[in-house]
Amino acid sequence: MKDEIYNQAGGDGSTNIQGTTVNISGLSYSDVKTICQDLFKDNFLALRSAAKETADERIEEFQQEFLNRLQERFPEVPTSIGDPGVHSAIFEGQKAYAMSGDSDVGGNVITLLIDRISAEKRTLYQLLVAESLVILPKLTSNELNILAALFFIKCIEIQVPDLPTLEKAIRLQLLPFIESSVPKKTSLKHLDYCGCISLPRGMSIGTMKIEQHFFQKYQHILPEDYSLEMMRAWLDAIDPVLAEALNTWNIYEVAQADLTYVGIIIAEAHYSRRTGERTKIDSLFE
């Protein structure tokens, strides 16, 4: 932090934040962009030459996307933009993208930032979103795909009337993640270490395979004589890439991993950004 003295003035329609004064009444999106720029400039490392140019380009890109999506969600600037916790989250998000330049990191951070701004009350969900913003930049694209696939397989039940409709959903909402994710033991251990999944400790009894999740969740649309083996054959027939991926996932016992609350929030952000399908999950944390 710079050794400067900031004046804080109180009054009607203003919120005092340590380090600056933000007047919420009449705040424009141009003002929000200035806040983002100041937060980054005052708190980020002093970089030189090419590194500074790269960081500046990334931050400009991040801020533009963030403001566009925030304005889509809130035509008028939300009052929570003046919250110190939101300022901290905005800076951390900008820092993560400036350091990585990873589009998955940037896009998912923006999704979580907007969720954080939307959660005005101090709830468990708000705290978990803030924690997710810290964890997300530590994950690789491969790990994000694993989380999103697990989210679809274990946390979502698509409302479908029949198997052909379920197949369409799998092609659009699962296949893009599972075909591009390699569940190496190192990835699973890292996700466990970061607090995104919980791996079984010690001996596991009755290893559950991916096809069993589908068989149990969608029994209501299956014929009476439909077996688990038939379910696996049906999944394999959807796409050869899916068949191969399911073999790999079952070998590594990925289905045994449980998503933590932080894992669910990050997984849903990545899933929704890639598929366009948002899932209301905040009720899980009430």
Number of C-alpha atoms within 10 A of each C-alpha: 7 6 5 7 8 10 11 13 13 12 8 8 11 15 21 18 16 11 14 18 16 23 19 18 13 11 16 13 16 10 14 17 16 13 19 20 17 14 19 20 13 12 13 15 10 9 12 10 7 9 13 14 12 15 20 17 13 20 24 16 15 22 19 12 15 23 19 13 14 22 15 10 14 13 9 13 19 18 19 18 21 23 16 16 15 18 18 12 22 26 20 22 26 25 21 21 22 24 14 15 18 15 12 21 23 25 20 24 29 25 21 23 23 21 19 24 23 17 16 15 12 8 13 13 22 19 15 19 25 21 15 23 26 15 17 26 22 14 17 16 17 17 22 26 25 24 30 30 24 25 22 18 19 17 16 11 11 13 10 15 12 13 14 10 12 17 17 13 15 18 14 13 20 22 18 18 25 23 19 14 21 18 21 15 12 9 17 22 14 17 25 18 12 17 16 28 23 18 18 11 6 6 7 9 6 7 12 14 18 21 21 16 13 18 19 10 14 18 12 12 14 14 10 8 6 12 13 13 12 13 16 18 13 15 19 18 13 15 14 12 14 20 18 13 20 21 14 15 20 17 12 15 18 22 20 18 18 20 23 14 19 23 27 23 26 29 26 27 23 28 26 16 16 18 13 10 12 12 12 8 14 15 7 10 11 8
